[in-house]
Amino acid sequence: MTDQNDNKLRQLFQEQRRTDAQRAPAFDRVLRDARRVRPVETPVFPMVWLRLAAAALLLAALGVSLAVIHARRRETMPVTVAMPPAEDTQQWSALSNWSAPTDGLLTLSSTAVWGSKITTPTDTLIESTNETGSSQSDERGTL
């Protein structure tokens, strides 16, 4: 911009400031008037109680509506229990009575007092092979 435009703009802003200053009230007068007027006290407690009561009412209504919806769903949902076919039942009952062929090897034939020898059903087989001389006690040692 040119200097002429700058000067004109500066002059217009000064006039505007003067006009605003004439129209605006003095700060001291505004402050004095504000101190004279007592602020209106709003009752805080009734509003708080009203809000708490509204919130409690809203929660109660929500709880009742959820309970009604849950009850209706329970009434309308059919409960079906699928029974397994008879073939599956027979297989499972056969498996529950099954025992391994080697279960007999786990039981001890005799349990003696502490310090004595414990024998198992297979000990008699080992002893009988040692007596006949057909044991495999070459380089590996006795069975």
C-alpha positions in Angstrom: 0.0 0.0 0.0 1.0 3.5 -0.4 1.7 6.0 2.3 -1.5 7.9 1.4 -3.7 4.7 2.0 -1.8 4.0 5.2 -2.5 7.5 6.6 -6.2 7.3 5.6 -6.5 3.9 7.3 -4.8 5.1 10.4 -7.1 8.1 10.6 -10.2 5.9 10.2 -9.1 3.6 13.1 -8.5 6.6 15.3 -12.0 7.9 14.6 -13.4 4.5 15.4 -11.5 4.4 18.7 -12.9 7.8 19.7 -16.4 6.8 18.9 -16.1 3.5 20.8 -14.6 5.4 23.8 -17.5 7.8 23.8 -20.2 5.0 23.7 -18.5 2.7 26.2 -19.2 3.2 29.9 -16.3 4.0 32.2 -14.7 1.0 33.9 -15.0 2.5 37.3 -18.7 3.0 36.9 -19.2 -0.6 35.7 -17.2 -2.0 38.6 -19.1 0.2 41.1 -22.5 -1.0 39.7 -21.3 -4.6 39.8 -20.4 -4.4 43.5 -23.7 -2.8 44.4 -25.8 -5.6 42.8 -25.9 -8.8 44.8 -25.7 -12.0 42.8 -28.7 -14.2 42.7 -27.9 -17.4 44.7 -29.1 -20.5 42.9 -30.1 -23.3 45.1 -27.5 -26.0 44.6 -28.9 -28.8 46.8 -32.4 -29.2 45.2 -30.8 -29.4 41.8 -28.4 -32.1 42.9 -31.1 -34.2 44.6 -33.3 -33.8 41.5 -30.4 -35.0 39.3 -29.7 -38.0 41.6 -33.4 -38.9 41.7 -33.6 -38.8 37.9 -30.5 -40.9 37.5 -31.8 -43.5 40.0 -35.2 -43.6 38.2 -33.4 -44.1 34.9 -31.3 -46.9 36.2 -34.4 -48.6 37.7 -36.2 -48.3 34.4 -33.2 -49.8 32.6 -33.0 -52.7 35.0 -36.6 -53.5 34.7 -36.6 -53.4 30.9 -33.5 -55.7 30.8 -35.2 -58.1 33.2 -38.3 -58.2 31.0 -36.3 -58.8 27.9 -34.3 -61.6 29.5 -37.5 -63.3 30.8 -39.1 -63.1 27.3 -36.0 -64.6 25.7 -36.0 -67.5 28.1 -39.6 -68.3 27.5 -39.2 -68.3 23.7 -35.9 -70.2 23.5 -36.6 -73.9 23.2 -34.2 -76.2 25.1 -33.3 -79.3 23.2 -31.0 -82.0 24.4 -29.4 -84.2 21.7 -29.2 -87.8 22.7 -26.3 -89.8 21.2 -27.1 -92.7 18.9 -27.3 -96.1 20.5 -24.2 -97.2 18.6 -22.1 -94.5 20.3 -23.5 -95.5 23.7 -22.5 -99.1 23.1 -19.0 -98.1 22.1 -18.4 -95.9 25.1 -19.8 -98.6 27.5 -17.4 -101.1 25.9 -14.5 -98.8 26.4 -15.3 -98.1 30.0 -15.1 -101.9 30.8 -11.9 -102.4 28.8 -8.7 -103.3 30.6 -5.2 -103.7 29.1 -3.8 -107.2 28.7 -0.7 -106.2 30.7 -2.6 -105.0 33.7 -1.9 -108.3 35.4 1.9 -107.6 35.2 1.4 -104.5 37.3 0.0 -106.3 40.4 2.6 -107.9 42.7 2.2 -111.6 43.4 3.4 -111.1 47.0 4.4 -108.1 49.1 6.7 -109.1 51.9 7.9 -107.3 54.9 10.5 -104.5 54.5 13.9 -105.7 53.6 12.8 -108.9 52.0 12.5 -109.7 48.3 9.4 -108.6 46.3 8.4 -111.0 43.6 6.3 -110.4 40.5 4.3 -112.9 38.4 7.2 -112.9 35.8 9.8 -114.0 38.4 8.6 -117.6 38.1 9.3 -117.5 34.3 12.8 -116.2 34.8 13.6 -118.8 37.5 12.3 -121.6 35.4 14.5 -120.6 32.4 17.5 -120.4 34.7 17.0 -123.9 36.0 16.7 -125.5 32.6 19.9 -123.9 31.4 18.3 -122.2 28.4 19.0 -118.7 29.7 20.9 -116.2 27.7 23.6 -115.5 30.3 26.6 -115.5 27.9 28.3 -112.1 27.7 25.4 -110.0 28.8 24.9 -111.5 32.2 21.9 -113.2 33.8 18.4 -112.1 33.1 
